[in-house]
């Protein structure tokens, strides 16, 4: 356990930051699942719309350094490929 006042405060802040980061990470996973579900449904127009909104979510989370920018790019690339591979 933290002994100094500074260490106690940092521990409190770390708990708060961890909870915030966890919620953002959850939002990221939800956005990715939404695109995969739209692709599975077979409606290309809907999948493209969901992909557009998910892309902005993924980018914003990468900008906040919750995930690495290359990981964000990898997710977007794979989701984009899945949407493009759909039959028109």
For each residue, the residues with C-beta under 8 A, 3 or more apart:
1:
2: 7 8 10 11
3: 7
4: 7 8
5: 8 9
6: 9 10
7: 2 3 4 10 11
8: 2 4 5 11 12
9: 5 6 12 13
10: 2 6 7 13 14
11: 2 7 8 14 15
12: 8 9 15 16
13: 9 10 16 17
14: 10 11 17 18
15: 11 12 18 19
16: 12 13 19 20
17: 13 14 20 21
18: 14 15 21 22
19: 15 16 22 23
20: 16 17 23 24
21: 17 18 24 25 66
22: 18 19 25 26
23: 19 20 26 27
24: 20 21 27 28 61 64 66
25: 21 22 28 29 61 66 67
26: 22 23 29 30
27: 23 24 30 31 57 61
28: 24 25 31 32 57 58 61 66 67
29: 25 26 32 33
30: 26 27 33 34
31: 27 28 34 35 53 54 57 58
32: 28 29 35 36 54 58 75 79
33: 29 30 36 37
34: 30 31 37 38 50 54
35: 31 32 38 39 47 50 51 54 79 82 83
36: 32 33 39 40 79 82
37: 33 34 40 41
38: 34 35 41 43 46 47 49 50 51
39: 35 36 42 47 82 83 86
40: 36 37
41: 37 38 46 47
42: 39 86 87
43: 38 46 47
44: 47 48 83 86 87 88
45: 48 49
46: 38 41 43 49 50
47: 35 38 39 41 43 44 50 51 83 86
48: 44 45 51 52 83
49: 38 45 46 52 53
50: 34 35 38 46 47 53 54
51: 35 38 47 48 54 55 79 80 83
52: 48 49 55 56
53: 31 49 50 56 57
54: 31 32 34 35 50 51 57 58 79
55: 51 52 58 59 76 79
56: 52 53 59 60
57: 27 28 31 53 54 60 61
58: 28 31 32 54 55 61 62 72 75 76
59: 55 56 62 63 72 76
60: 56 57 63 64
61: 24 25 27 28 57 58 64 66 67 72
62: 58 59 65 66 67 68 69 71 72
63: 59 60
64: 24 60 61
65: 62 68
66: 21 24 25 28 61 62
67: 25 28 61 62 71 72
68: 62 65 71 72
69: 62 72 73
70: 73 74
71: 62 67 68 74 75
72: 58 59 61 62 67 68 69 75 76
73: 69 70 76 77
74: 70 71 77 78
75: 32 58 71 72 78 79
76: 55 58 59 72 73 79 80
77: 73 74 80 81
78: 74 75 81 82
79: 32 35 36 51 54 55 75 76 82 83
80: 51 76 77 83 84
81: 77 78 84 85
82: 35 36 39 78 79 85 86
83: 35 39 44 47 48 51 79 80 86
84: 80 81
85: 81 82
86: 39 42 44 47 82 83
87: 42 44
88: 44
